[in-house]
Amino acid sequence: MSQSDSGSSYVPSDAANSTHERRTRRNRSGPTNYYAKVRGFPGYESDEDEEEIEEQANPDDFSTPRDDATHQTTHELLNPVPEPTVPLIRSIYCSGYLQVLQEPLPAPVDELFEEYAPYSSQHDRTGFGERCASENLEKDDPEGRVIHADFDQSEMEALFHVMTRNLSTESDMALPDLLIQTTRKFYPHRDQQKVLAQKISYLNALRKCLLKITNDPVSFLLHHRNERSSWREGDNKTPQRGTIRQILFYLHIVLGLPPPPNRVYHVHDILQSLRQINKDDFQYLLSVINCFKHRRRRHVCALLSDAADGLLSSAPYLLRAISSHAFYSSPDFECMKPSALLRERELGQKAYRRKTPIYHNIQSSKSLELWKEWKGASNDVMVLAWSSDGTRFAAGAAAQSDEHNMIYNRNNNLLLGDLTCNSLKELPDHRVRRPIPNNVADPNLYMTVSAVSWRGETLYTASYDNTVKIWDVSTHTGAKCVNTLPHRGRVMVMAVSNSGPIATGCDSAPHIKLWTKTSGHGYIPDVLICNPTRNVPMIPSSLAWGTQSADNILVAGLAAREDEKFRNGHLAVWQMGESTVSPLVVSPNSQNVFDVTWHPTARIFATGSTVESSPIAVGRAKTIRSLVRVYDPFRPKATWGAHITYECPALDINDVTFCPADSNYITASCTDGVTYVWDYRSPGRILHRLAHGAPISELDSNVSREQHDTGVRLALWKNNWVDQFYTGGSDGVLKKWNILRAPEDVLVENTAYFDQGIMSGAFSPDFTNLLIGDSCGSIHVLSNAPFSHGDINMAYEPASKERNLEDDGDDKLGIKTAKELLSSGKLRRHPVFGVGQGPRYDGPYASWARQEGTPREALARTPLLPEIQATQLDGSLSLRHQLEREDKKQLDLRIQGAIAQNQQRGRNKRKGSHDMSQPSIVSSSTSSLSSPFSPSSLPSRVSSFSPSIFVSHNHSEMAHQYIISLLSSDDESESSSARPSSSAQIKSEFSFPATLDSPACIDLTGDSEDEAQFLPPPPQQQQQDEQAGVLSSIDENVDWPSDQSEDDYWWPRNCDIDPNLRGDGA
């Protein structure tokens, strides 16, 4: 470092010209004359006169130029250090989870509140624990929530004006006492106080109506009070008639005038009314119209009640509710006197002098130890998030979902944990349908969860299933997905702001989207345009919202999709306005961005990126392969470049962190297993190299470690302290460091060892619990203050099967609906034709198939038209003779298709002895079908049609006795009751007619030698059948039985076979 950069301001002088002796270092640190008067404390007038005389007598002492820049006068060296003023903050209530602080009102109410300022009566200010029990107070939020604010000076003066109509408050009494006496004199009763509060409410209503037509009500009233003025169309909006009527009504009520008549009003009526008001009333209106805009009617009633009871505070203050764990500025915790700082330095106080309660110091001194663990996630546990109360957490894991490793895909990619009940619950919604060839084991394909974020009672999760899901996690058992934000591609990154908007990064264009919540539960997406300087395919790599002081700034980093162009990327910054989104330009911005992180308190952010391929990078050393840059987006436009740059020798950076206790320190955890630490005061030198050991998993010998290894994936500052920095890497070791020590002593301890590499980690909000995820799907909870010592394993709660069926989507919705219809009786399954109308069928009904003009309520009782009934599977055979030849052929095909669709292969493969005794075909003279699908009578001259369905034994007779015939009426008189012998029963999947006089049966048991005789009829016979109107069961599309002879499904029934193998051969 050069001499000018060292911070020293000493410049050596010429020894020959020196007229005084060189003093020792100890002497130089003190004043030359201890009896000289201190500058700034002149004393009495006589001393001041003597000082002036002394200065006149020695003018050369002040006019002679100094050759030593460090030389200072005696008075300058003894300049007094002013003692800081400590804010008068005191705690008036404290419990295990809540504390209420009272502090003076620091500014007018109009500057502190945008909406309404709360005010509670003195009686209602008690019971803070019950009143604030439902408040969501962040443990790390020192601001908390204002639960009471006194009326400020302007509000009390305006209230006095309304009460007395006196514009002057000049009095020897204090304003609160003046209000007390005025209230007791004019408004002692509660009803009178309510009337006055209602009058002020009308005054606020008048102001709101005026805001509909102008932005400045006072200027509007002053301008139109003048008789020469006219309506300014350019400055004011044209009001609606309802607004005009409201303005006139409230104006008369506030000024105590009679109400206006009920008629139609116009703009000139407003001008006329303003000009008719007398001067005093108009001046009174101008003085109070803007004074109560932050108060409601109940607030005014509460103040008047306190004034009547004489309970107004002499100095206005406000009450603030914060969490008991939040740090706040008070005399007890934040004493910044110089004497106190010197004493702390002598006692070995660290550089970070923030005061904390003693129990926090005790807890932080304890070491972390393993408390809970569980194994079984889908793969590497990549992302973790804690709830605001620190009792619940969410864990997202990677999943094997590509076509080569799909066989290893498993569930538990998203888990919800609760430490109070020692439970780990599966949330299975991030999944898609597994492709058909691979869905034998599981129809679901679980996708990688890429981001999780917790805000209040809502959990946000992003996944490679192209969605962001929003969960209601108000209760652990009732956690459910309440909204889904669809994307065109995989959601790589997600960032949820404290104010509500959700930013997402997708691997398909458009890459960055901003989702804004609507009035209901929906979200509206807006595309944020990225303008990269290079035309290279990119994917989002990081996304981060600004901290509290810059929560309207969004930073996005993009990386090149192709490895050969890994140096290319883009850095984009947007500023969110009330109605618009403005891009901010930062430079450089064309590099591959690994990570983006914001400083915890300052409005700056840092990026880890590659070295850009530009002429700027030509002068860098070859050992510099990545960079850490700090940007300030709020700097002037001319200096939008990187604030400072740190050079890193690693190839890839996982995480960049700011030290929350000292902003001079910044770290970068890399894939080479090392975390690099820099000091802002010496940016050109690496302060520490915090190295981890060799990885547990085996590396590829063909590439370097930083190309194949995950490196350091955990980098956290515990309790926001500079001396407690934790890192975890692929060696499975959690290390604790103190970067204030020398490099050889920087390692404090190896806190924990794991069997697998560490992939992620997160501290709970109170820093007592550390959640760690590893590369084997395990979750570990380390704690220095566990509230229970029971089973170390967490209880796992899988997703319910009912929920799985409901969430499987449209694929199984039809199956579920069909089962419900069958069980209700609206549909029923016929053993031959399949499903049809049931006894409880209630619609819908085909009105076009019935007589025209049939009422809707009579459709169920009206029969079908004859030509429609003839085409039904269960229609009367007497009606089918009127069908045309083509219609008969189509009906034949329909019947065969229905039978083929209803077959159940592999069921009842071989008939038993009971079935063998039943006839395969029964004529119409001996049997009739009870099913609504069956005809009431069968013709005598029939051709058999064996059903191509394996039906149950209870319906086998019904299936075999069904015979199809569409003979003419002349042939219906002939009948045949021929029955085949038992050896000729139908046992195959097909049967064919041999002749028209008797049904044909095919025996496949081998008992008959006539099997080869059953051949299809000759073409001449088929032509005769078609002319006669017989629907043959043989179709050119039906395969010959010999083609399926190799697939014989006839096997004995399970009830007929003894599965036990016996030695006696039985």
Helices and strands as residue ranges (DSSP letters): G 3-5, H 25-28, H 45-57, H 60-63, H 74-77, E 90-94, E 98-104, H 109-112, H 128-131, E 145-149, H 153-164, H 175-186, H 190-211, H 217-225, H 241-255, H 267-276, H 279-288, H 297-308, E 317-323, H 338-346, H 358-365, E 369-375, E 381-386, E 392-397, G 406-408, E 414-418, E 423-426, E 431-433, G 436-438, E 444-446, E 449-455, E 458-463, E 467-472, E 480-486, E 491-496, E 502-506, E 512-517, E 523-528, E 538-545, G 548-550, E 553-560, G 563-565, E 569-576, E 581-584, E 593-598, E 605-610, G 615-619, E 626-631, G 637-639, E 644-648, E 653-658, E 665-670, E 674-679, E 682-691, H 705-708, E 712-717, G 718-720, E 725-729, E 733-737, G 743-745, E 747-753, E 758-763, E 769-774, E 778-783, E 795-797, H 801-807, G 809-811, H 813-824, E 827-830, E 834-837, G 847-849, G 856-858, H 866-869, G 877-882, H 885-901, H 913-916, E 943-944, G 953-955, H 956-960, E 963-964, G 982-984, G 1011-1013, H 1019-1028, G 1041-1044, G 1054-1056
